[in-house]
Amino acid sequence: MKKRSSTKSSRLAKKLKKIRQHLGLSQSEILERLGFADQLFRSNISQYERGDRVPSPPVLLAYARLANVDLAILIDDELDLAAALSIPNKSASSKRASRTKKR
C-alpha cells in the first residue's frame, strides 16, 4: 500500500472530481475545456480524481479558472470548494473576504 506524502493535499482529488461533475462534463470533455486535450489523456484526469497523480501547476490553474474559484481553494485542504461553487460570478474581492473568514 502506498503511503501518502505529507505535502500532498488529501482533498485535491475530490475537489477536482467535484468541479468536473458540477460542470456536467465527462473526463474527455474537461480535458477539452481545460485546454490540455493535445497534451494529456482521459486517463490523466482519472488519475487526478483518484489521487494517484497530482496535476501540474498549469493544469491546477486551468481547473481553478474553469470553475471560477481561487487556486488556493483547490490546494488548501482547509478551504471548502462546495461553498465557492455554489455562488456563481463572485467578484475577486468577495472571494478573498470569504476565504479569510474561513481560516
Steps between C-alpha positions, in 0.01 A plus 500: 500500500630843403565749774356845428751785499458740790531788253225369273149641533266237636191666349632610160381191311145538634497870418608439139232237452240729661589778252457267202171366630374849591564607140330185370803391298649162419873447557563547127289816490682659791831442321364706210367776727828513694690541173720193547341254256816500288737439793309273740275196484170416665697260719689798643171650619406165650833484685452854633151417624614179672793677664755281321660799333521873576436739211770744396462863609372610154231228510396601853479863390281398204267311735473804728427733209246262350317472834541874563660439841822613659786253454548495879157336535626203300830448675414597857326212680355743753303691235163370381440468126126439531438847641696660216318301230154576634536877457537588128683810375656605828734796470865452588467721807211301643695177437788635704268612777323165524832315491640699792183446704532121473853488639 
